[in-house]
Amino acid sequence: MWIIYALLTAFFLATSDMLTKRVLATGDEYFVAWARLVFALPLLAASLFFIEVPPLNRTFWTATLCAIPLEITAIILYTRALKISPISLTMPFLALTPLFLIVISYFIAGERISFSGGVGIVLMALGSYMLSFHKIRHSLAEPFKAIFRDKGCVLMIIVAFIYSMTSSLGKVAISNSSAVFFGSFYFMLIALLFTPITLIMNKGKIRMTRKDIIPLSAIGITQSLMIIFHMTAMSMTKVAYMISVKRTSLLFSIIYGYFIFREEKIAEKTVGALMMLTGFLMIVLGGK
């Protein structure tokens, strides 16, 4: 079941990203990042009425409070990357998160990956390199250089590293509470703390018109469903494996990039994405 939940997480994440990018075409990234959290709150808050609040120990609070500032930083960088670069180019770099999780999840959550999982992660790294394969005619190092010439890609790589830490801390918090409670409570706290940041960056004002309600509500619904499925899947398997399957969202993002935003060189990017997917499958089928 965790695979199904992780795939649903991937779908709703890619859909939320696509809707976010459309709003970002005319909106401020801090406001959109804030709205993405706030409009997810009604469904997250409602979920708390259907579960029992677990006892919360010191380990839960330590993991949660360590994760929050990292999560807020990642949200800002994530939204900025979506605004300044093609979605089909930036999103696949989130597949690097499991690469970082090899080390991070061991130290934070005490989890180890299998040999098959390690091979799968290498394939994902190669897939990210293949995203700029069309430039390899210049030199073997050209795709690597192209990645770091695009600011959005650099930001998303940083986000991938931060997410390896927040995912591991989240797994610790879930193990000391419950999946749905932590997901709802955690993002409610983040929305609360992110509000003053948004006000500061927008000179004390948050402007929202009536025409913004529908697109922001769609973002909020897909974001909240992503969070609930994410936390549920996380509670059922090792964090590196769950995040690997979640990163199949990149395939949905590439499809959205082509059909919604008419992004170019989609074939070359798809080759890299499919190589990443092969790595995901090796982790899911052979990881223990």
Secondary structure by P-SEA (a helix, b strand, c coil): caaaaaaaaaaaaaaaaaaaaaaaccccaaaaaaaaaaaaaaaaaaaaaacccccccaaaaaaaaaaaaaaaaaaaaaaaaaacccccccccccccccccccccccccccccccaaaaaaaaaaaaaaaaccccccccccaaaaaaaaacaaaaaaaaaaaaaaaaaaaaaaaaaaccaaaaaaaaaaaaaaaaaaaaaaaaccbbbbcccaaaaaaaaaaaaaaaaaaaaaaaacccaaaaaaaaacaaaaaaaaaaccccccaaaaaaaaaaaaaaaaaaaaaccc
